[in-house]
């Protein structure tokens, strides 16, 4: 069984360079004679970071559109075709209130 000393446990370092992101996590190996060695595992997480940044940019862009555009009707549907979100602009354009529509199938209207 591997025991990680308390002073090392939970220690992790995220290193950012110009070209890549690395995650450094320590691993302590304790031998049967109770002597131990400290090793580290270095993992390249560049692809994960790039994907997360793309998602954040897309979410920010969509949030900006959703909150600032008022002359279009924005709403979202779940997998069953029920209204999940009803933007105030659609209330203004159609007269349907969010309280009446959210959770209902769109083909009802």
DAVENWO-V878550 format. One record per residue. RES is the residue in one small letter. PSI is psi in radians with two decimals (* if undefined). OMEGA is omega in degrees with one decimal (* if undefined). D_CENTER is the distance of its C-alpha to the mean C-alpha in Angstrom with 1 decimal. Layout:
# DAVENWO-V878550
<<RES:PSI:OMEGA:D_CENTER> <RES:PSI:OMEGA:D_CENTER>>
This chain:
# DAVENWO-V878550
<<x:2.45:-178.4:33.8> <x:2.17:176.9:31.8> <x:2.24:177.0:31.9> <x:2.12:-179.8:29.7> <x:2.62:-175.8:31.6> <x:-0.61:-178.1:30.1> <x:-0.28:179.2:30.2> <x:-0.50:-175.8:28.0> <x:2.28:177.5:25.7> <x:-0.05:-179.9:22.2> <x:2.15:176.3:22.9> <x:2.48:-176.8:20.3> <x:2.28:174.7:20.3> <x:2.15:-175.2:17.8> <x:2.23:179.5:20.0> <x:2.15:173.3:19.4> <x:-3.09:-179.0:22.3> <x:-0.52:-172.9:23.0> <x:-0.41:-174.8:22.3> <x:2.87:175.3:19.9> <x:2.34:178.9:17.6> <x:2.56:176.1:19.0> <x:2.11:-177.3:18.1> <x:2.09:179.1:21.4> <x:2.34:-177.5:21.9> <x:2.60:174.8:25.4> <x:2.13:178.9:27.3> <x:2.26:177.5:30.6> <x:2.18:-179.4:33.3> <x:2.17:179.6:36.2> <x:2.96:-179.0:39.4> <x:-0.46:178.6:42.1> <x:0.22:177.5:44.2> <x:0.10:171.8:41.3> <x:2.70:-176.2:40.9> <x:2.84:174.5:37.5> <x:2.60:177.2:35.6> <x:2.15:177.0:32.3> <x:2.77:175.9:30.3> <x:2.65:176.4:26.8> <x:2.18:-179.7:24.4> <x:2.09:-176.5:22.9> <x:2.28:176.8:19.9> <x:2.02:-179.3:18.9> <x:0.43:-177.2:15.1> <x:-0.76:-178.9:15.7> <x:-0.71:178.5:14.3> <x:-0.79:-179.1:10.9> <x:-0.76:179.3:10.9> <x:-0.74:178.8:12.3> <x:-0.74:178.4:9.9> <x:-0.70:178.9:6.9> <x:-0.70:177.1:9.6> <x:-0.74:178.9:10.7> <x:-0.76:180.0:7.6> <x:-0.72:178.0:7.8> <x:-0.76:179.6:11.5> <x:-0.78:178.4:11.6> <x:-0.72:178.5:9.9> <x:-0.74:179.8:12.3> <x:-0.84:179.9:15.1> <x:-0.66:177.5:14.8> <x:-0.72:177.6:14.6> <x:-0.75:177.8:17.6> <x:-0.83:-175.4:19.5> <x:-0.65:-176.2:18.8> <x:-0.36:-173.5:20.1> <x:-0.28:-179.2:22.9> <x:2.18:-175.9:24.6> <x:-0.13:-177.1:27.2> <x:0.30:173.7:29.6> <x:2.71:-179.5:27.5> <x:1.96:178.8:26.5> <x:2.29:172.2:22.7> <x:2.78:177.6:21.6> <x:2.60:179.5:19.2> <x:2.59:173.6:20.4> <x:-3.07:-176.8:19.1> <x:-0.40:-179.8:20.3> <x:0.02:-179.9:23.7> <x:0.31:178.3:24.3> <x:2.51:179.8:24.0> <x:2.20:177.7:22.9> <x:-0.71:-178.6:19.6> <x:2.53:-174.5:19.7> <x:1.84:-176.7:22.8> <x:2.54:179.1:22.9> <x:-0.49:179.5:26.0> <x:-0.57:179.7:27.3> <x:-0.53:173.8:27.9> <x:-0.76:-179.3:29.9> <x:-0.70:-177.2:32.0> <x:-0.60:-173.4:32.6> <x:-0.41:-176.8:33.2> <x:-0.12:177.0:34.3> <x:2.28:178.5:32.1> <x:2.59:-179.7:30.4> <x:-0.71:-178.8:26.8> <x:-0.51:180.0:28.3> <x:-0.36:-170.2:30.6> <x:-0.72:-175.3:28.1> <x:2.23:-178.0:24.7> <x:-0.16:179.5:24.9> <x:2.67:175.4:27.8> <x:2.46:-177.3:28.1> <x:-0.54:-178.5:28.4> <x:-0.13:175.1:31.7> <x:-0.48:-173.8:33.2> <x:*:*:33.5>>
